[in-house]
């Protein structure tokens, strides 16, 4: 399965989105997994890299292999990268695609913020994050985010600081002014975390991952390719032309 995964042709001229996220396999063993979304809504698990953690070296390992295999942003477009918040993943993406649009995963950020709040505030936190998720365009997104900041500021300073740590990256897709229908797929790395759940079910009997061999890579490749069998196009794929237009690079000035 490993050879099959890494020998698949991933060259196409309409990749719009790259998602990177990590899955913890064992103590001191983590995989950074890459998923791509093309202009027709097709999802593809592209590759992965194993390491002790989500280090810059591990992240660059998978990104370098992707580029070597021919993965590239759609012709004339920037790449939208949806990341879990790891600075290592961001660094790896920007080292290969310096003009990439970085979207911070709202789900990961909500989890980070939630740990600072009392349990009784979690439901309201979810509601306010949902308002950000559903907001159409940058103006509405900024208003929803300000409401979320006020809510957190009244409850826990550390929670507010955790939210603000993400900076402009929480509203990167809003800034593109694409239909909010696409937010379902593009504001989080859930499209990767769903196959992660399948991987865990497929490999739940594995109790020892021998990192000194290629065994972990073979098992993970098997789990990912099995999970991919259930893939369908992303929801509201018909709205993706708006994303492609928003990601288009300015035309070069004539000489």
C-alpha positions in Angstrom: 0.0 0.0 0.0 2.9 2.4 0.8 4.4 2.0 -2.7 0.9 2.4 -4.3 0.2 5.6 -2.3 3.5 7.2 -3.3 3.5 6.1 -6.9 0.0 7.5 -7.6 0.0 10.4 -10.1 -0.9 13.6 -8.2 -0.1 16.0 -11.1 -3.0 18.1 -12.1 -3.4 21.8 -13.0 -6.3 22.6 -10.7 -5.2 22.0 -7.1 -6.7 24.8 -5.0 -6.3 23.7 -1.4 -3.7 21.9 0.6 -4.6 20.7 4.1 -1.9 19.5 6.6 -2.6 17.9 10.0 -0.9 15.5 12.3 -2.0 12.2 13.7 -0.4 10.8 16.8 0.4 7.1 16.3 2.5 6.2 19.4 4.7 7.8 21.9 7.3 9.8 19.9 5.7 8.9 16.6 3.5 11.3 14.7 2.6 11.6 11.1 1.9 14.8 9.2 -0.7 14.0 6.5 -1.5 16.0 3.4 -4.8 16.2 1.7 -5.5 18.1 -1.5 -8.8 19.6 -2.9 -9.0 20.3 -6.7 -11.3 22.7 -8.5 -13.9 20.1 -9.2 -14.2 19.3 -5.5 -12.2 16.1 -5.6 -10.4 15.2 -2.4 -7.2 13.2 -2.3 -5.0 12.0 0.4 -1.6 12.9 -1.1 1.2 11.7 1.2 2.5 11.8 4.7 5.8 12.0 6.7 6.6 10.3 10.0 8.5 12.0 12.8 8.7 12.2 16.6 6.4 15.2 16.4 5.2 18.0 14.1 8.6 19.4 13.7 9.6 21.7 10.8 11.7 18.8 9.4 8.8 16.4 9.4 6.5 19.0 7.8 9.0 19.9 5.2 9.5 16.3 4.5 6.0 15.7 3.3 5.8 19.1 1.4 9.1 18.4 -0.3 7.9 15.0 -1.5 4.7 16.5 -2.7 6.5 19.0 -4.9 8.9 16.4 -6.1 5.9 14.3 -7.2 4.5 17.3 -9.1 1.9 18.8 -6.7 1.4 22.5 -7.4 -1.2 25.2 -7.0 -3.6 25.6 -9.9 -2.1 27.5 -12.8 -2.1 31.2 -12.1 -3.3 30.8 -8.6 -2.1 31.0 -5.0 -2.5 28.0 -2.9 -5.0 28.0 0.0 -3.3 26.1 2.9 -5.6 25.0 5.8 -3.4 24.2 8.8 -3.9 23.1 12.4 -2.0 26.0 13.9 1.5 24.4 14.1 4.2 26.9 13.3 6.2 24.1 11.7 3.5 23.4 9.2 3.1 27.0 8.3 6.9 27.4 7.9 7.0 24.3 5.6 4.2 25.6 3.4 5.6 29.1 3.0 9.1 27.7 2.2 7.6 26.2 -1.0 4.7 28.5 -1.6 5.6 31.9 -0.2 2.4 33.6 -1.4 0.1 30.8 0.0 -3.1 32.0 1.8 -2.9 30.5 5.3 -6.2 29.6 7.0 -6.0 28.6 10.6 -8.3 25.7 11.6 -11.2 27.0 13.6 -11.8 23.6 15.3 -8.3 23.4 16.6 -8.5 27.0 17.8 -11.8 26.4 19.5 -10.3 23.4 21.4 -7.4 25.6 22.5 -9.6 28.3 23.7 -12.1 26.0 25.4 -9.5 24.6 27.9 -9.4 28.0 29.5 -13.2 28.2 30.1 -15.6 26.7 32.6 -17.6 23.8 31.2 -20.8 25.8 31.5 -19.4 28.3 28.9 -18.6 25.7 26.3 -22.0 25.7 24.6 -21.9 29.5 24.2 -18.4 29.3 22.9 -19.5 26.8 20.3 -22.4 29.0 19.3 -20.1 32.0 18.8 -17.5 30.1 16.8 -20.4 28.9 14.7 -21.3 32.5 13.9 -17.8 33.1 12.7 -18.0 30.0 10.6 -21.2 31.0 8.9 -20.4 34.7 8.4 -20.4 35.8 4.8 -17.4 37.8 3.8 -14.8 39.7 5.7 -17.0 42.4 7.3 -19.4 39.9 8.8 -16.6 37.7 9.8 -14.8 40.5 11.7 -18.1 41.4 13.5 -18.6 37.8 14.6 -15.0 37.6 15.7 -15.3 40.8 17.7 -18.4 39.4 19.5 -16.4 36.2 20.3 -13.5 38.4 21.6 -15.9 40.3 23.9 -17.4 37.1 25.2 -13.9 35.7 26.0 -12.7 39.0 27.4 -15.5 38.9 30.0 -14.5 35.4 31.1 -10.8 34.6 30.8 -7.9 36.7 29.6 -5.9 33.6 28.7 -8.7 32.4 26.5 -8.8 35.8 24.7 -5.0 35.8 24.2 -5.2 32.2 22.8 -7.8 33.4 20.3 -5.9 36.5 19.2 -2.7 34.4 18.8 -4.1 33.3 15.4 -4.2 36.8 14.1 -5.6 37.3 10.7 -5.4 33.7 9.8 -8.7 32.9 11.4 -10.5 34.9 8.7 -8.3 34.2 5.7 -11.1 32.5 3.7 -13.5 35.3 4.7 -11.1 37.8 3.3 -11.3 36.0 -0.1 -15.0 36.9 -0.1 -16.1 33.4 -1.4 -19.6 32.0 -0.7 -20.0 31.0 3.0 -21.1 27.6 1.8 -17.5 26.7 1.3 -16.7 27.5 4.9 -18.0 24.1 5.9 -15.0 22.5 4.2 -12.3 25.2 4.2 -12.3 26.7 7.7 -11.0 23.6 9.4 -8.9 20.4 8.8 -11.9 18.2 9.5 -11.6 16.7 6.0 -8.4 15.1 7.3 -9.5 14.3 10.8 -12.4 12.3 9.4 -10.1 9.8 7.7 -7.9 9.8 10.8 -10.9 8.3 12.7 -11.1 5.6 10.0 -7.4 5.0 10.3 -7.7 4.5 14.1 -10.5 2.0 13.6 -8.6 0.0 11.0 -5.5 -0.1 13.1 -7.0 -0.3 16.6 -5.4 -3.7 17.2 -1.9 -2.4 16.5 -0.2 -2.1 20.0 3.4 -1.6 18.9 4.7 0.7 16.2 8.3 -0.2 15.3 9.7 3.0 14.0 13.0 1.3 13.2 11.3 -0.3 10.2 8.9 0.8 7.5 6.0 -1.0 9.3 4.4 2.2 10.6 4.5 3.8 7.1 2.9 0.7 5.6 0.2 0.5 8.1 -0.6 4.2 7.9 -0.7 4.0 4.1 -3.1 1.1 4.3 -5.4 3.0 6.7 -5.4 6.2 4.7 -6.1 4.5 1.4 -8.9 2.5 3.0 -10.4 5.7 4.4 -10.1 7.4 1.0 -12.5 4.8 -0.5 -15.4 6.6 1.2 -14.4 10.1 -0.2 -16.9 12.2 -2.2 -16.6 15.7 -3.6 -16.6 18.4 -1.0 -20.0 19.9 -0.2 -21.0 22.9 -2.4 -18.3 22.1 -4.9 -20.2 24.1 -7.4 -19.0 27.2 -5.6 -15.4 26.4 -6.1 -15.0 28.6 -9.2 -15.4 31.6 -6.9 -12.5 30.3 -4.8 -10.3 29.8 -7.9 -11.1 33.3 -9.0 -10.3 34.7 -5.5 -6.9 32.9 -5.5 -5.9 34.1 -8.9 -2.6 36.0 -9.0 -2.7 39.5 -10.5 -1.8 39.5 -14.2 1.8 40.6 -14.9 2.1 44.1 -16.2 2.9 44.3 -19.9 6.3 45.3 -20.9 
